[in-house]
Amino acid sequence: MSAATSRTSSASLFTPILIGGSIILLINFSLRASFGIFQIPIASEFDWPRSEFSMAIAIQNLAWGFGQPLFGALAERWGDRVSIILGVILYAAGLIFSAMSVTPGAIQFWEIAVGFGIAGTGFGVILAIVGRAASDENRSLALGIATAAGSAGQVVGPPLAEFLLGQMGWQGVFMVFAGIACTMLLFLPLLGPSRPAATRAELEESLGTVLKRAFRDPSYLMIFAGFFSCGYQLAFVTAHFPAMVTQMCSPIEAGGLLASMGISTTSQLGAWAIALIGVANIAGSILAGWLGNRYSRKYLLAGIYTLRTIAAAAFILSPITPASVLIFSAVMGSLWLATVPLTSGLVAYIYGLRYMGTLYGFVFLSHQLGSFLGVWLGGKMFDLYGDYTIVWWVGVGVGAFSALIHLPVRERPMGLQPA
């Protein structure tokens, strides 16, 4: 490739749409990744069982899952901006009213609004915008970069939540987060007008026709089933790993490296573990997007799920120490959202770009069904047994299942049919 061609390719990759979409995802996920930090403060204030706030986060994830195809269809019918604006409104309102809640039922109800807000400003809508705007040669990498931006938010959010909790109550932090959610609206102009990129044949097909054909395709159903374990693992770790580290990790050595960095308690280590996962995943997501342009996406996905399974099994079989927490966080982080550009890219490659948001939205629903189970089961099993071992091993099992289910996927474009 000549220098001039390289510069042109780079310029076409880093478009205002990619930049604006990435910033929106960064803000979205900086807030979403922080909810596990509130497990202990909220349970302690109201003397709730761990399962109560876990259920709130689980409901949030479930609402996010059901909202994703709805907001994807809304964006494709009425425009991306309508979906994002409505998402921001619901996100901020859900946080504000959650802050005012004093019963488990109330906070669980308002987390529905937060979940829909995440859906309206999250992967299903933003990745569809980025995917349609990118060239064929840059699409997988662009999706990886946008996904990495979500991970960058994970680096910022949990430590910010931990810091703010040292300055004010959890209710005040939720109010601050509501204001931060509204800043996503500032980046709408970068996304440009809503212009779905599609072939003439794709434009002539109705959404119903495409959905019926996809759900009759075994490959789509295998992709749907395979994404379940991703949601289970990620949501469980995000919601429970900080509390797990706080209560199960051996003490941090006084005068050691971590103490010299200002990390003196296992509570702080739990927050920074989530941040480290986010740091590692920035590189992991970009690498996955780059590899997705060059190698079979289904085999890459099978490899990622296999490595996750090995990492999770090795962690729970070893003593939980500050060193093992950091090693696991770095390894898991490199695999964390690496599945997203590959899964969304696989959907776009097989089924086309016209209805990518809705088609990926339904696949993402499987992800969030797994998220609901991972978060809820984590809280329930902790209340029953006082630890997370059983739930962790379930995650190892579903990870192995996902590694296998991707292997038979037919990775070639599905022929278009007349509407």
Steps between C-alpha positions, in 0.01 A plus 500: 500500500639841406539780753224700327265201506580439867420861590171484308400177673583649842306817425194301388519290817505784757187681386292738716240223520750256651630766740154615611368146535806399700460789745132416555592138573777615734256707706231232493727223622686708756169524685374148430825333613482674839189337645693219669674763715164581662427142613639535852408868571134453407465163677668645811284814516168316477614166647384324182612150400760506219241355263278811512736743325628212289143460376491872415813464287365178349174674405704786352686250283178329396338832405813588305469169313132535411551868418787437257300362204223753572739795488674349199168485314412850623829634364447329165143631472523852646872574504795445729461832683148418618626178655799666669304799637232273645772278644671792675170617650424153639856450624505827696145460631569145617808611693320794661202297616725211612676751725166584659406137562495353850355153430636213290190502281536869419865485403437184296217675315707805408788286382267403214528858376878490540513177298296650217721809514810284458333328203418829328857626526687169491653247267193405297435855381854643492672201339236498226575868431875436497468184292290667231735797478821292474646361179508124447875486567474705822167378639625233742778725631260795540264278700797393713601860568144597600482196726834596656353841579241325716788334682666835550185604684544196722845631591356833610166407655572264795791703645292817456208337684734382777645851532159670506372258762778628723363853458121445510230237541410260221187708427715804421722291274194383305399865452847588372483205263163621368663831405788317332252291300350817354839600353455229237264738320791736429651253255196439283616751233807283432278211394368692200166431329347154521585336168494120511761357265354206312472347158192556288386143566541548876293818491220320317469234770277560801616458857250218551636310199857526622411402858301194388786382283755557775303312765457208260876485448680261739811720488311800637357286780849369585638854513202594720564207737875556508474861614317388817817403686668830414221684679504260796874535557528875444198600707591270788855635516388864464233468771667265748876494446566818706305357794659157447848651511409713802388201704700202367840642404794476739604835656717742308854509631587823677789677333465292184464614142121533515515698824753734342246559220234599753320163495497399864169315538340210317203729429726732303659200331156380388424833335839515331465138384197604292701794368791271410260277309396809305861600428590154371185485293583819310784311336301175485202653320714683245705186435182293459365755251826493305509120495134488394596665170753226430384172653182302554291675764336180622835336574623816671188495719549132584859577599402793722238296687749216547759735650237655728402154624862412580564834675186475717572141601862579588397798713243321714731199550778724634519697828341845456782744558564857377739356241249244369229769485721723287613215273144379446379856435768558236435167325122521518514864395684418179209266413223709659317674215712349224191296413295812415669619178526138383135415577360825359732471199389142444133605503570785255704274271241221482176701503595843360510854636146625446354350817826435685378691807190287545664168410792563734249628757327161514836323531586742778177404675655156554804675648278683746301191594837360603575827681177477697577144607861578592415801715192353669653158560812661644299685765274203573783250542695743720202541732461120521863388526704810582723477190490499120664166419194325351410798282860527381504135385173550312679779312783261414247252360307744284828640368600155377155463339544825307843392376341191344174648367680747271690233309209387272395860408477549122719805447398626158254769384144380484354553154243779479145408411230726353272664753 
